[in-house]
Amino acid sequence: MQITPIYETKERERQKTIPFFKRVGIFISPFFIFGVLIPLLIYTIMMGQLGWPSPLVGLRGVITYFTPTSSRVIMYVSPTTRAYFAKIGGNYDTLLIPWRGYFLERKQNVTEIDALSKLENYGSGVLILPSTLVLSDVEKSEIALFRKRGGSVLTTWATGTRNSNGDWTGWQFLETLGVKVVGEIPADSEARQLILNGESPLSHTHPAGQRIWMSKTSESLLRLKGEQVAGRFMNWARVTDEAYKNEGAIVYAETVATSTASSRTASFAFSESTWESHPLLMYGVIDNTLSWLLREPTILKSAWPNGKKFAQVIEMDTEEGFANSLSFAEIVKSVLNYKATFYILTSVGKEFPEILNKLAKEFEIAYHGDIHVSFKDELAPLQEQRIINMQQQMKSVVTDTKNINGFRAPTEGYSEITERLIQKYGIRHHAVDPQRTEGRIPQLLKQEDVDNNDSLILLPRTQRDDLNLANQNLNVEQTTQALIDDFELTKETAALGWLSVHSQNFKQDAVLTRAMPEYLEYVKKNKDAMWLATANEVANWWRERERVKISSKNQGQRLEFYLTVTGDKPVNGAGLILMLPQKGIYPGIRSLKIGVKDPNIYKIDEYRAAIVFDTIEPGNYGYQVTFSLLK
């Protein structure tokens, strides 16, 4: 047994009572400075240069983070603009309140300033000019200096069109931001729907073709042109007025202000009063716009596979004039080498067994109901019997019907009962009317007790069909141009293009028949950017796309994103859209897991890149994207 001397025991007890700093002695200060403070300072400086938020220990010892002044959002509350509105009997606060409501709802900090000279306190950031009609020459110079430091600017309506005396000076200030004003939308015009582009830096959280109603107010809607367009004014049917082609309601650009800085600008062609009464949809646009102006890289799932920018389906409702389907099939196949989709009215189709079998062999066929009567107001038992009849009539001619799983309701008339029943009887996509979906992309229909793998995919008709065009009394050339206009809108908005043709209107000398060859040749010229697919291919893709989940986080000049692929088989052609933090840069990408193949990356335009996976197996993945920015 080992015995410890009494004096050693007492010494140990005495040492325990000596404060820690006395035991460390004179070495505590160098230890703390060189071992803790200097490494922490170096780390903070490096992370700050990379754009990371910096840690700050508050009075209560809680670690919080502050964002450098360069990433602040600043809103100019102009005293001279307020005075001008008061002079003409208006109230400038009416245009400021929507912004304050936005920042309050989003719980986002904003600094309000009442003098643009205060911009010298900000290295960069975003300056919001909310319908700031009155700007003096000195104020414009302050804004120009802010932009030279890399600052971004967001304007609404007729900002900068009056001098300090309130006199009209024109659109020159907006022109310095890359905006050309070409006129106003008449107050009685039906073109008061703001139609958003899909996968755009300023509107990507909304589906392609999302409508936002612009309320009628005393502030007119402007017609803008700019480098890039994120939204345009159209009517409810999303038809472009001939006079407003190539114009925008939201435009944006980035210009190199100096050799070491570039400036981003975004301009809304409308005042705050147009969306103040129904703000939520507009809040999403503002979210995206501020994120882009703050140069925050953003990543999202692409709507279409393999890096394609938009999709196109061409189909025929095959009913009366059933034999005309052969001439339609021939022209589409000869020009595009494309398998069009034929929705068969089965009571008519069974009278033409040779034609129906030929279509089934060489093209895609689907159901158009049993008779040409709407399902909409019919009771469930009758609807169910009609669906059974429809499938039996098809099977009496086409023996192999297991892959016929699409449906288009006659007269576009259906109800919730219809969709529940067609899903029950094995149908997996429904071609719906243009008003059914908020945007112009497919939609997975959530139904109780139905797994996503068996869910119904809604495919909206997005282009004017032959009935719409015939009602406009167009000649052949005008019909061709209308078809091209609708196609161009699909391409510009990254949407699903869906052209529906009726067999009875495809007679040999019909206007549509004569217009179709030139239109198809135009479509052919866009095959590189377009995914030309059958209806069922689009529906199947949308179901596959649902299996890919994505999340991301920004880390300064890096972006990390994480993918989860569910299910038990790979997803082929999955794509992502990356919003770049600087115009024209080419990002790099690498996997965060060893042994995982990096995806391909392609440039879409100066502001976006596409990340495409040839194939990706079920599992979890992480990737890092890096950017080389101007210093």
N, C-alpha and C positions, 0 to 999 in steps of 0.2 A: 504493500500500500504506500503510495507516494504522499509525502507530507509537505504542504506549502508553508514556508516560513511566515510568521505573523507580520513581519515588516513588509513583505511583498504584497500581502493581502491589503494592508493599509494603503500602500502606494497605489494599488489599483483603484481602490475606493476614492482616493484623492483625485486621480486623473479623471474619473468619471464626473467629478463636480467642476472641472475646468471647462469654461466655454469653448465651443468649437474654434472660434476665430483666434483665441489665445493659443490653442494647441497648434494651429497652422502657422501662427506668428506672422512675420513680415512677408511670407510668401503668398498670403491670401490675395493681396491686391494684384500682383503680376499674374497669379493664377486666374483670377476672375477676368482680368482685362484680355490677356492673350489666349486664354482657354475658352472663354465664353463670349465676351462682347465683340471682339474683332471678328471671329468666324461668323457670328450672327449678323454683324453689320455687312460683311462681304456677301453673305448669302442673300440678305435683303436687297442689296444694291443690284446683284446679278438677276434676281427674280424680278425686280422692278423694271430692269432694262428689257427683260423678256416679256413684260406686260402683265406679270402676275400681280395680284393685289398684295399689299404690304401689311404685315401684322402690326397691330397697335394694342398695347396694354392699357386698358382704360383705368379710371380712378378706382374701380372696384376690383381690379385685378382680372377682369374678364378680357380674354384675347378676342379682339374684333379685327376687321380688315377695313382699310380705307383704299379707295380707288384714286389713282393719281388724277390731278386736275385735267389732264389731257383726255380722260374718258368721261368727263362730265357732260350732262345734257343741260343746256342753257336756253331759256326762253326769254325773248326780248318783249317786254311790255312797254310799248312805245308811247310816251306822253304826247308826242305830236300827232300820232295816229288817233289816240283817244280824243284829243282836242278837235281833230278834223271830224270824227264821227259825231261828236257833240254839236258841232257847228251845223251839220246837215240834219240834225234831229235823230241821230242814231246812238247806239250804246255799244262801245267797243267791248265791254265785258261780255256781251252776248257771244262774241267770237273767242274769248279767252276761257270762258267757263267750260266748254267741251274739253279743252286741253287739261284743265285742272281736274276735271272729272276723270279723265283717262289716267293721269298720274296717281290720283288717289286710289282708283280701283286697282291699278296694277302695283300699288305700293312701291313705286319707283321714285327715286329722288330726282328733283329738277331744281335748278337754280334760276330764279326770276331776276332779271336785271332791268333797270329803267334807263340805262345809258350804255351805248355800245362802246364807249371808251373803256368800260370795265372788262372788255374782252382781252385787254392786254394782260390780265391776270390768268388767262387760260392759254396753255400751249396749243391745245387743239380741242377736240370734242365735237359736239353737235350743237349748232345754233339753230333754234326754231324761230322762224319769223311768221307768227300767226296772222295772216291777212294784214300784214304791216304795210298799209298803203303808202304811208308817208315816210320817206327816207331822204335825209339831206345828203349833199355830196360828201360831207365829212363822215357821216355814218356809213355810206357806201365804201369809203376808203378804209374804215375800220373793219368792215366785213372782208374786204379784199386782203387786208393784212392777216386777218384770222385764217383765211383760206391758204395763204402762202405758208402759214405755219403748219398746214395739214388739217385745218379745221373743216368740218362738213357743215352743210347748210340745208335746211328743210324749209321750203316756202309753201304757203297756201294762197290760192286765189291770186289777186292782182297786186301782190307785194311789190313795193318800190316804184309804183306808177305815178306818184305825186311827190313834189318837192316839199321843203320845209314850210312853205306858205300854203300848201294844199293844192297847188296848181298841177294840172295834168302834164306829165312829161313823157308818157309813152312807156313802151315795154323794154327799154334799153337795159334796165337792171337785170331783168329775167334773162335777157340774152347773154349777159356776162356769165350766167350760170348754165349756159348751153340750152336754153329754152327759147323756142320761137312760138309766139302767140299768133295764130292765124285767123282768129275770130271768136265768136261766141255761139253757143247753142241757143236757138230761139226759145223763148219761154214756153211756147205752145208745142214744142217738139216732143215726140215720144221717145227720143233718144236720151232718157234720163236714168238709164240703168248703167251703173259702173260695172263693167264686165272684166273680171280679173284674169290675167294669165296664170297658168299653172307653172309650178317649178321656177318661178321668178324670184330674184333676190328680195323683192319688195312685197310679194304676195304668196309665198310658198306654203304658208299654213292653210291656205284656202284651196279648194279643188279648182282645176281649170274650168273657166266659165262661170265661176261664182258671181251671182248678181248682188249688187248693193244699190238700193233705191236712193236716188238723190232727191231729197225733198225740194219742193218749189219754194224758193225764198227770193228776197229782193236782190241777192247776190247771184249774178248770172254764172252759168257754167262756161268755162273757157275751152277753146280748142287749141291744143298744144302739139308741137312736134319737138322731138328730142332724140338723143343718141339711142336710148333704149326705152321701150314702153312696157309698163307693168299692168296697165288697165286702160280701157277705152269706153267711151259712151256709146251705147247701143239701145235698141228698143227691147221690149220684154222677150221677143222671139229671138233675140241675139242676131239680128240682121243689121249689117253695117249700112248706114246711109251713104249713098254714092259720094256725097260731098265731104264725108268725114274719113275717107279711106286714108290709111297711113298716118293717122293722128292718134293722140293719146290723151287720157285724162290724168294719168300718172306717168311721169317721165323721169329718168335718172341718168346720171353720167358721172364719170371720174376724169378729172384733168390733172396733168402734172403741173403744179404751181411753181415749183422750183426743182433744182436738180436733186434735192433731198426730201421733197415732200410732195404729196398729191392731195387733191381735195375732191371729196364726193359731194354731189348735190342731188336732191330729189325735190320735185315740184308737183303739188296737187292742183288740178285745174278747177278746184271748187273750194268754197269757204266752209268753215266749221259748221255753219248753220244747216248745211244740207244733210249732215249725218248726226246732228246733236240729238234728234228725237229717237234714233234707233242706232245707238253707238256700238253695240257689241261686235258686229262684223267688221266695222271700221277699226276697232281696237286691234284686231289681228293684223291688219295692214300696217298700222302704226308700229306695232311690235316689230314686224319684219323690217320696216323702213329704218327705224332707229338702230336695230341690230346691224343692218348693212352699213349705215352711216358711221357707226362706231367700229366698223371693220371686224366684227365678230364672225369668224368662220362658222358656217352652219352646214349641216349635212342632213339629208333626208332620203327616204326611199324614192326611187324613180317609179313613175307610173308604168313604164314600159320596159320590156326586157332588152338585154344586149345593147344598151346605150342608145336605143332608138328614141327620137324626140317626140314622136306622136304615133298614133295608130289609126288604121283605116279599115273599115268593113264596108263592103258593097253587097247588098242583098236584094232579092226580089220577093215581094209578096205574091205568091203564085196562085191565082184564083181564076176569075174570068179571063178568057184569052190565054188559057194555059199553054197552048202551043207556042206562044211568043217567048216562052222561057228559053227555048232552044237558040233563038237568034241572040238573045241577051247573053246566054252562056257562051256562045261562040265568040262574040265580040270581046267580052271580058277576058276570056282565055287567050285569044289571039294577040291582044294588045299587052296584057299584063301577065300572062301565064299564071292566072290567079283562079283559085277555087272559090267562086262566089257562094254565098249561102242562099238557099231557096226555102222560104217558109211556105209549106204546102197546105192549102185548104183541102183537107182529105176527101171530102165528098166530091170535089171536082177532080182531084188527082187520081182517084181510083177509076175514073172514066178514061184516063190516058195512061194505061199501064206501061206502054213502051217508053213514053217520054219520062215518066216518073222513075222508072228503073235506070234509064240513061243518066238522069240527074243524080240519082243515088250512087251510081257507080263512079262518076267523074267529079262530082261536086259535093258540097255539104248540104244536107237537107234537114229541115226541122219542121215543127208543127205550126200551122196557122189557124188551128181550130177545125171543127168538123163542118160547120156552115158559117157563112159570113154574117153572123149576128153577134153583137156585143155580149160578153159575159157579165158585164158590170152589175146590172140590177137583178140578175137571176138568183134564185134560192140555191143553197148549197147542194141539195140532192140533184137538181137539174144540171148544175155545173159539173158535178162529178160524173153523171151519166154521159154528158157531152165529151168529157175528157176520155172516158172509156171508149166511147164510139170512135173518137178521133184516132186513138191508138190502134183499135181493131181495124179500121178502114185502111190505115197505113200498112199494117201487117198483112192485109189481104193482097197487097201488091208487092211490097218490099219485105222479103222473108226475114232478112237480118236487120232488126230495128234496135239492137241493143245500144248502138252509138247515136241514135237519134234522141237527143236530150235537150233540145232547145224549143222555145215557144214564143210566138208573137201573137197577141190577142187580136182577133179581127176588130177593125175600127179603133184599135188601141183602147178597147173597152174591157176593163177587168176590175176586180176588187181584191181585198185582202183574202177573201175566201178562195178566189181563183189561184192566188199564189200559194196558198197553203195546200191546195189540192194538187197543183201541178208538181210541187215538190214531193208530195206523197207518192205520186205515180212516176217518179224517176226522172223528172225533168229538172235540169240543173242551171239553165239560164233563161231569162225572160227579157225579150226586147221590148222596152217600154217607151212611153211617150216622152217628149222633151221636158215636160214639166215635172216628171216624177222625181228626178234627182236634183240636188242643189247645184251640182256642177256637171261638167261634160266628160265625166270619167265613169267607169263601172263602179258599182256599189255592192258590197256583200250584204245581203238581207239577213238580219238577225231574226230567227224564228225560234220559238220556244221548243226545247227538246230536240233541236237539230244541230248536229255537230258542224263545225266550219267546213269539214271535208265534204259534207253533203249539202251545204247551203246553196241557196238560190242566188245567182249573180244577176243583178239588174244591169242591162246594157241600154243606155238611153239613145234614142234617135236624135242626132245632133244637127244634121243637115236638112235643108228644105227638100222634101220629097217631090215627086212629079205632080202630086195634087196641089201642093203649095205653089209650085212654079206655074202651073196651069192657071191658077186663080189670078196670077199677075199678068196674064195675057202677053207673055214674052214670045218673041220670035226665036229662031234657032240661035242666032248670035248672042242674043241677050240671055237665053237659057244657058248656053255654054259659059258665059261670063259669070252668071249667078252661081253655077256649080263650082267654078274656079274660086269665086269669092269665098264660098263656104269652106272649101278645101283649105284655102290660105288661112282663114281664121282658125281652123283646126290646127294647122301647123304652128301658127304664131302663139297659140295658147297652150300648146303641148297636150291637146285633148284627144278624146276618141272621136274620130270621124265616122259617121254612120249614115250612109246614103241608102235610102229605101226607094225601090222602084216597084210599081204595080204592073203586073203582066198585061192587064187590059189596056194600059197606056203605052205599050211598047210595040205598037203596030209598025209596019214597014215605013210608012211615010209620016209617022208622028213626029212632033217637034223634038221630044225627048230622045227618040231613036236617032234622029239626025244630029243632035247635039252631042251624043254620048262619045263617038270616036275621038273628037278633038279633046274632050274633057279627059278621057282615059289616057291619051297621049301626054297631057299635062301632068296627070298623076304619076305616070311612068318616070318623068324627069326627077321626081322626088324620092325615088325608091331607096336611096342611100340613108336618108334621115327617117324614113317612114317604116313602120311595121305594118305590112299589108297582111292581114290575118282573117281567118274565118271567125264567125261569131263564137263558135265553141272554143277556138284557140284563145280568144281574148278572155272568155269566162274561165277557162282552165288556168290561164296565167294569173288571173286576179286571185284565184283561190290559192295558187302556189305562193304568190306574193305575200299573202296573209301569214304564211308560215315564217317569214323573216321579220324579226323584231330588232329594233335599233335604238341605242342610247348613245349619248356623247357628252364630252366635257371639254371646254376650252382651257388650254394651259399656255397662255401667252401666244407665242408664235408657233404653237403646236396645237393640234386637235387630236384627241383620242376618241375613237368610237368603238362600240362593242355590238356584236351581232349575236343573236341567238336564232338558230334554225331548228324549228320543231319538226316532228314527224319522224318517219323511218326511212326516207329516201332523200337524195340530194335535190337541191333547187338549181336549175340551170339558167344562166343568163341574168341572175339578180343584179340590179344596178342601183347606184346611189348618185345623188346630185350634190355636189360640193359648191357652196357659195364662197368665192375667194375673197380674202381680206384685202387684196390689192389687185387692180386691173392688170391683166396680162401675165401674171406670174404663173409658173408651172409648179404645182406642188409635188412633193415626194411622199411616198407611202411605204410603210413596212409593217409586217406582222409583229405583234407583241409576243407571239408564241414561236418557239424554234421549230423549224421543219414545216411550217405552214406556208403554202405558196402565196406570194403577194398578188393582189388583183391587178387588172389592167387599168390604166388611167388615161382618159382622152379629154382633149379640150372641146368644150361645147361652143363657148364664145369667150370674150375677154373677161367675163365676170363669173363663169361657171366651168366646172369640170365634171366629167362623169367617171365614176369608179365602177368597173364591171367585173363580176366574177363569172368565169366560164362555167364553173360548177362549184357548189359549196355543200359539204356534207352536213347532216344534222349535228348540232353541238354548239359550243360557245367560242367566240373568237374576239380578239381585240386587235386594233390597228392604230398606228400613229401616223398622222399627216403633218408634215413640216412645210413651212413657207419661208422663202427668202424675200424679206420686205425692204423697201427703201429705208435707210437710216435717217 
